[in-house]
Amino acid sequence: MIEYRSIAKTYDDGPAAVGDFSLTIPSRTTTVLVGSSGCGKTTLLRMVNRMVDPTSGQVLIDDVDVATREPVALRRSIGYVMQQAGLLPHRKVVDNVATPLRLAGVHKKEARERALVALERVGLEADLARKYPGQLSGGQQQRVGVARGLVADPNILLMDEPFGAVDPIVRADLQQQMLELQQELGKTILFVTHDIEEAFLLGDQVVILRKGGVVAQVGTPAEILASPADDFVSSFVGLDRGHRKLRIKEVDGQQVVVDEQGRPTGVLAP
């Protein structure tokens, strides 16, 4: 479990990036922080592995304040996946994935074997392991990044807009694979995105943020859609747009789901 207790962060000579922020992230679930640029979501994520330290307040993992943990050791215990993968271009794919294990002192042979297993888990063929990142597509590079985040089998996985730099088709494929991996592995995932559709797809718990890390609403996707906290949330999640307001229409004896303009979006399953 990850817990934020009255967290605040102010950078030098700047406004508060995050105000008084508190949140509990349950174990073995996916929590998504979603909001526009400048809302503090990446700052909050990086507080978990001490890439950013708060100005005040505490971040706890299983009731232990991360401020009491040595930063490098803490980071090695937490998986981290970033936008555009952040791979080392001069190292082969297998060695990129094995890097967290090598830094933890795992022998090179074992580290490579575990890296190959991780690559297979994210749907990459073994022959890609011998290539360099520049020889892979953007989607393949992102899969390598996910494999590297998972290779050490961390309990916690931080994902900072990991699918934001790929095209929509690849992004949809990566999102579905993320759902499958989470169902299989049951990690505690903190995921950052600016895309509410992605947040609702992946999140067990969704946190909508205003500027400065102010929480607009926390809940499941269904709870937020059913009872938006205010006009800001309604607009942010698209309740003022037709594709969110659905109803049932009978067509030739079949129940069809249509949007606010009467355009069909699907059918009700039996």
C-alpha positions, 0 to 999 in steps of 0.5 A, a space after each residue: 500500500 502507498 499512502 500520501 499524507 498531507 503532501 506539498 511540494 514547492 520548487 525554488 522561486 515557483 508556485 506550489 506544484 502540489 498543495 495539501 495532497 492525501 491519498 491511499 493507493 491500495 495494494 495490487 490495484 491500479 490507481 491512475 492520476 489524470 489531469 492536464 499539464 501542470 496539475 502535479 501528477 508526475 511530481 506526485 508519482 516521483 515522490 514514491 521513489 524519491 526522484 522528488 522529495 516533498 517540501 512537507 508531508 509524508 509518502 509511506 509504503 507499507 507504513 514506512 516513510 520513504 524518506 527513511 529509505 536510501 534513495 538508490 535502494 528504494 528505486 531499485 525496489 520499484 519498477 519505473 516505466 517512462 514515456 519513450 522508454 528511456 532505453 540506452 541506445 548503445 546497449 542491446 535490448 536484453 541488456 537494457 532489460 537486465 539493467 535493474 538486475 545487474 545493478 542489484 548484483 545479479 550475475 550477468 547470465 541469470 540477469 539475461 535469462 530473466 530479461 528474456 522471460 520478461 520480454 516474452 511476458 510483454 509479447 516480444 520475440 526472443 530474436 529482438 533481444 539481440 537488437 538495439 533500441 534504434 532497430 525497434 518500432 516505437 511500440 516495441 521500445 515501449 514494451 521493452 520499457 515495460 519489461 525492464 520495469 517488471 524484470 526484478 518482480 517489484 511489488 510497485 510499478 510506477 508508469 509515467 505516461 508510458 504510452 503517450 508517444 505512440 500512435 493510437 493503434 499501438 497505444 490501444 494494443 499496449 493498454 490491453 496488454 497492460 490489463 492482461 499483465 495486471 490481471 496476471 501479476 497483481 502489482 500495485 501500479 501508479 499510472 500517470 496520464 492526461 487522457 481520461 479514456 486511458 484512465 477509465 480503461 486502466 484504473 481501478 481508482 482514478 484521481 482527477 487533479 486540478 492545477 497544483 495537485 488539488 484533488 477534484 474527485 477520487 473514485 472508480 470510473 463508474 462512480 465518477 461517471 455516475 456522480 461527478 463532483 462538479 462542473 469541472 469533473 463533468 467537463 473533464 470526463 466528457 459528460 457534456 459530450 454526446 458519446 458519454 450520454 448513452 441510452 437504449 433504442 430498440 431496432 428490429 427487436 434488438 436493443 441498440 446502445 445509442 449516444 445523445 445524437 442517436 448514433 449507434 455505439 453498440 448492442 446489449 449482450 444477452 
